[in-house]
Amino acid sequence: MHFDINARLGGIDVPVLLIYGQNDCVINEATFYQLRRIPQAAELIVKGHDHFVPLTTSLFFNT
């Protein structure tokens, strides 16, 4: 069985914050291009950081 989440992204009806590091090598630009199809998606790119943004910028996330 194959589950394609892309077809359902447009149906998400709650605010979503997409957070990724400028130097992220795990989640690529193509993935975020697909996630931008969420109607209420906002995006936060953390400059100078990689995939582990919540760990490397914990003070930012915890204040």
Rosetta blueprint (number, residue, H / E / L):
1 M L
2 H L
3 F L
4 D L
5 I H
6 N H
7 A H
8 R H
9 L H
10 G H
11 G H
12 I L
13 D L
14 V L
15 P L
16 V E
17 L E
18 L E
19 I E
20 Y E
21 G E
22 Q L
23 N L
24 D L
25 C L
26 V L
27 I L
28 N L
29 E H
30 A H
31 T H
32 F H
33 Y H
34 Q H
35 L H
36 R L
37 R L
38 I L
39 P L
40 Q L
41 A E
42 A E
43 E E
44 L E
45 I E
46 V E
47 K L
48 G L
49 H L
50 D L
51 H L
52 F L
53 V H
54 P H
55 L H
56 T H
57 T L
58 S H
59 L H
60 F H
61 F H
62 N L
63 T L
